[in-house]
Amino acid sequence: MELSLEQKRRYNRHLILDGFGKEGQLRLLQSKVLIVGAGGLGSPVALYLAASGVGTIGLVDGDMVSMTNLQRQVIHATKDVGRMKVDSAEESIRELNPDVTVVKHPVYLSEDNAADLIRQYDFVIDGSDNFATKYLVNDACVMLGKACSIGGISRYSGQLMTLVPGSACYRCLFPEPPAVKDVETCATVGVLGCIAGMLGTVQATECIKYLAGVGTLLTDTLLTFDALTMQWNRFDASRDEHCALCGQQPTITQLKEYAFQPCSKKRN
């Protein structure tokens, strides 16, 4: 595969980047990334992956754009209120970079479709707003041997981790989802909009590094951010030999979806 003249111009700053170059750019163009959730985290992820030249971007989201989304979900505009998020996001991506193939999955991720969707892609990014989906992404990626980034934001803070086959998974750190009564959502406690951009761009960076084969990933690590103090913290983790999913004697061998309602449905 050779780069066209337009591609050489578009991706010039990658092509001259030490350690990245043409080989790294070609890897991006030939890669497929699935973004679960075209919302706060998914918005900056999708925009930066599209700008960087990831060849195929899959979008999984069964929700529509609402006015309250616009404070942080920057891939959507006021004119998009009432549209499916995957349609709005596709339009923004195509306007940014016609090189990118967008595959829309206008559904919520579930135990019935997760494996079929995820196995089609090279890297998965969880930008969902609920623990049920995060555990589903984690479990499916471990079972299928896929790399992924799992992120979350609330109030003034956020956290994320990257997992690849053989590294600590989300369950190694958090074996079970919290009880429904203990879960806070953006719809009930709020979230500083720009937090989504800060965490989402880190997720996009992790994805690009993985696909291009550069740098060191945030594997076996939990990265947290607190906007009130502007502090980033890294917490070392390790694969739990007794993990119910990725341990030596796993007891979780099938996908199971925990009950949840998306934020948009809770408000209705």
C-alpha positions as CSV (number, residue, x, y, z in Angstrom):
1,M,0.0,0.0,0.0
2,E,1.3,3.4,-1.0
3,L,0.2,6.8,0.3
4,S,-1.5,9.2,-2.1
5,L,-0.2,12.7,-2.5
6,E,-3.1,14.0,-0.5
7,Q,-2.5,11.5,2.2
8,K,1.2,12.5,2.4
9,R,0.1,16.1,2.9
10,R,-2.7,15.2,5.4
11,Y,-0.5,13.0,7.5
12,N,2.8,14.9,7.0
13,R,3.3,15.5,10.8
14,H,3.1,11.8,11.4
15,L,5.4,10.9,8.5
16,I,8.2,13.1,9.8
17,L,7.7,12.0,13.4
18,D,10.7,10.0,14.7
19,G,9.7,6.4,15.3
20,F,6.3,6.7,13.6
21,G,6.8,7.6,9.9
22,K,5.2,5.9,6.9
23,E,5.1,2.5,8.5
24,G,3.1,3.7,11.5
25,Q,0.7,5.7,9.3
26,L,0.1,2.7,7.1
27,R,-0.7,0.6,10.1
28,L,-3.3,3.1,11.2
29,L,-4.9,3.2,7.7
30,Q,-5.2,-0.6,7.7
31,S,-6.6,-0.8,11.2
32,K,-10.1,-1.2,12.6
33,V,-11.2,0.4,15.9
34,L,-14.5,-0.1,17.7
35,I,-15.7,2.8,19.9
36,V,-18.4,1.8,22.4
37,G,-20.4,4.9,23.1
38,A,-20.4,8.0,20.9
39,G,-20.7,10.3,23.9
40,G,-18.4,12.2,26.2
41,L,-15.3,10.0,25.9
42,G,-16.2,8.6,22.5
43,S,-16.4,12.1,20.9
44,P,-12.8,13.1,21.3
45,V,-11.7,9.5,20.7
46,A,-13.5,9.4,17.4
47,L,-12.4,12.8,16.2
48,Y,-8.7,12.2,17.0
49,L,-8.7,8.7,15.5
50,A,-10.3,10.0,12.4
51,A,-7.9,12.9,12.1
52,S,-5.0,10.5,12.6
53,G,-6.1,8.3,9.8
54,V,-7.4,5.1,11.4
55,G,-8.9,3.3,8.4
56,T,-12.1,1.9,9.9
57,I,-14.0,3.3,12.9
58,G,-16.9,1.3,14.2
59,L,-19.4,3.2,16.4
60,V,-21.7,1.4,18.9
61,D,-24.5,3.5,20.4
62,G,-28.2,3.1,20.5
63,D,-28.9,6.6,21.9
64,M,-30.0,9.9,20.4
65,V,-28.4,13.3,20.8
66,S,-30.0,15.4,23.5
67,M,-29.4,19.1,24.5
68,T,-27.7,18.0,27.7
69,N,-25.1,16.0,25.8
70,L,-23.7,19.1,24.0
71,Q,-21.9,20.3,27.1
72,R,-19.2,17.6,26.7
73,Q,-20.0,15.4,23.6
74,V,-18.2,17.6,21.1
75,I,-18.7,15.4,18.1
76,H,-22.4,16.5,18.0
77,A,-23.8,20.0,17.3
78,T,-27.0,21.8,18.2
79,K,-28.5,20.8,14.8
80,D,-28.0,17.1,15.7
81,V,-30.4,17.1,18.7
82,G,-32.9,14.3,18.1
83,R,-30.6,12.4,15.7
84,M,-29.1,9.1,16.4
85,K,-25.6,9.6,17.8
86,V,-24.0,7.2,15.3
87,D,-25.4,9.2,12.4
88,S,-24.3,12.6,13.9
89,A,-20.8,11.2,14.7
90,E,-20.5,9.7,11.2
91,E,-21.2,13.0,9.6
92,S,-18.6,14.8,11.7
93,I,-16.0,12.1,11.0
94,R,-16.6,12.2,7.2
95,E,-16.3,16.0,7.2
96,L,-13.0,15.7,9.1
97,N,-11.4,12.9,7.0
98,P,-13.0,11.2,4.0
99,D,-10.2,8.6,4.2
100,V,-12.1,6.9,7.1
101,T,-14.7,4.2,6.7
102,V,-17.4,4.5,9.4
103,V,-19.3,1.5,10.4
104,K,-22.4,2.3,12.4
105,H,-23.9,-0.1,14.9
106,P,-27.1,1.8,16.2
107,V,-27.5,-0.5,19.2
108,Y,-26.5,-0.9,22.8
109,L,-23.8,-3.4,23.5
110,S,-25.3,-6.5,25.0
111,E,-24.3,-10.1,25.9
112,D,-26.0,-11.1,22.6
113,N,-24.0,-8.9,20.2
114,A,-20.8,-8.1,22.1
115,A,-18.7,-11.0,20.8
116,D,-19.8,-10.6,17.2
117,L,-19.1,-6.9,17.1
118,I,-15.8,-6.9,19.0
119,R,-14.2,-9.7,17.1
120,Q,-14.3,-7.6,13.9
121,Y,-11.9,-5.0,15.2
122,D,-8.2,-4.6,16.2
123,F,-8.7,-2.4,19.2
124,V,-11.8,-1.5,21.3
125,I,-12.4,1.7,23.2
126,D,-15.0,1.8,26.0
127,G,-16.5,5.2,26.3
128,S,-19.7,4.0,27.9
129,D,-21.5,5.6,30.8
130,N,-22.3,2.5,32.9
131,F,-20.5,-0.3,34.6
132,A,-22.5,-3.0,32.8
133,T,-21.0,-2.1,29.5
134,K,-17.5,-1.7,30.9
135,Y,-17.5,-5.2,32.3
136,L,-19.0,-6.5,29.0
137,V,-16.3,-4.9,27.0
138,N,-13.6,-6.1,29.4
139,D,-14.9,-9.7,29.4
140,A,-15.4,-9.9,25.7
141,C,-12.0,-8.5,24.9
142,V,-10.3,-10.9,27.3
143,M,-12.2,-13.9,25.9
144,L,-11.4,-12.9,22.3
145,G,-7.8,-11.8,22.9
146,K,-8.4,-8.2,21.9
147,A,-6.7,-5.1,23.2
148,C,-8.9,-2.3,24.6
149,S,-9.0,0.9,26.7
150,I,-11.6,1.3,29.4
151,G,-12.4,4.8,30.7
152,G,-14.8,6.5,32.9
153,I,-15.6,10.1,34.1
154,S,-17.7,11.6,36.9
155,R,-17.9,15.0,38.6
156,Y,-14.4,16.4,38.3
157,S,-12.4,13.3,37.8
158,G,-11.8,10.3,35.5
159,Q,-9.8,7.1,35.2
160,L,-8.7,4.7,32.5
161,M,-6.6,1.6,31.9
162,T,-5.4,-0.3,28.8
163,L,-5.4,-4.0,28.6
164,V,-3.8,-6.4,26.1
165,P,-3.8,-10.2,26.1
166,G,-1.8,-11.3,29.2
167,S,-2.1,-8.0,31.1
168,A,-4.2,-7.2,34.1
169,C,-7.9,-6.9,33.1
170,Y,-10.5,-4.6,34.6
171,R,-11.7,-7.5,36.9
172,C,-8.2,-7.9,38.3
173,L,-8.7,-4.4,39.8
174,F,-12.4,-4.4,40.3
175,P,-13.7,-8.0,40.5
176,E,-17.4,-7.2,40.5
177,P,-19.5,-4.2,39.5
178,P,-20.7,-1.9,42.3
179,A,-24.3,-2.3,43.6
180,V,-26.8,-0.3,41.5
181,K,-27.7,1.8,44.6
182,D,-24.0,2.9,44.9
183,V,-23.6,4.0,41.3
184,E,-23.4,7.7,40.4
185,T,-24.2,8.9,36.9
186,C,-23.6,12.1,35.0
187,A,-27.3,12.6,35.0
188,T,-27.5,12.6,38.8
189,V,-24.3,14.2,40.0
190,G,-23.0,16.1,36.9
191,V,-19.6,16.1,35.2
192,L,-17.2,18.9,34.1
193,G,-17.5,18.7,30.3
194,C,-13.8,19.1,29.5
195,I,-12.9,16.1,31.6
196,A,-14.3,14.0,28.8
197,G,-11.8,15.6,26.4
198,M,-8.8,15.0,28.7
199,L,-9.5,11.4,29.3
200,G,-10.8,10.7,25.8
201,T,-7.6,12.0,24.2
202,V,-5.5,9.7,26.4
203,Q,-7.6,6.8,25.2
204,A,-7.1,7.8,21.6
205,T,-3.4,8.1,22.2
206,E,-3.2,4.6,23.7
207,C,-5.1,3.2,20.7
208,I,-2.8,5.0,18.2
209,K,0.3,3.8,20.1
210,Y,-0.9,0.2,20.1
211,L,-1.8,0.2,16.4
212,A,1.4,2.0,15.3
213,G,3.6,0.0,17.6
214,V,5.2,2.9,19.4
215,G,5.7,3.8,23.0
216,T,4.7,2.1,26.2
217,L,1.0,1.4,27.0
218,L,-0.9,1.9,30.2
219,T,-1.1,-1.8,30.8
220,D,-1.0,-3.1,34.4
221,T,-1.8,0.5,35.4
222,L,-4.8,2.5,36.5
223,L,-4.4,6.2,35.5
224,T,-6.6,8.7,37.3
225,F,-7.1,12.4,36.9
226,D,-8.5,15.1,39.3
227,A,-9.4,18.4,37.6
228,L,-9.7,20.2,40.9
229,T,-6.1,19.7,41.8
230,M,-4.8,19.1,38.2
231,Q,-3.2,15.8,39.3
232,W,-2.6,12.7,37.3
233,N,-1.8,9.6,39.3
234,R,-0.7,6.2,38.2
235,F,-1.4,3.1,40.3
236,D,0.5,-0.1,39.4
237,A,-1.5,-3.2,39.0
238,S,-0.8,-6.8,38.1
239,R,-2.7,-9.7,36.7
240,D,-4.5,-11.5,39.4
241,E,-3.8,-15.3,39.2
242,H,-7.2,-15.8,41.0
243,C,-9.1,-13.5,38.7
244,A,-12.5,-15.1,37.8
245,L,-12.0,-14.0,34.2
246,C,-8.3,-14.1,33.3
247,G,-6.8,-16.1,36.2
248,Q,-5.4,-19.6,36.1
249,Q,-8.8,-21.2,36.8
250,P,-11.4,-18.8,35.3
251,T,-15.0,-19.3,36.4
252,I,-16.4,-16.6,34.0
253,T,-16.4,-18.3,30.6
254,Q,-19.5,-16.8,29.1
255,L,-20.6,-13.2,28.6
256,K,-23.1,-11.9,31.1
257,E,-24.8,-8.6,31.0
258,Y,-25.4,-6.8,34.3
259,A,-28.8,-5.0,34.4
260,F,-28.6,-1.3,33.7
261,Q,-30.5,1.6,32.2
262,P,-28.7,4.2,30.1
263,C,-28.7,7.7,31.4
264,S,-31.0,8.9,28.6
265,K,-33.7,6.3,29.6
266,K,-33.5,7.2,33.3
267,R,-34.4,10.8,32.5
268,N,-37.6,9.8,30.7
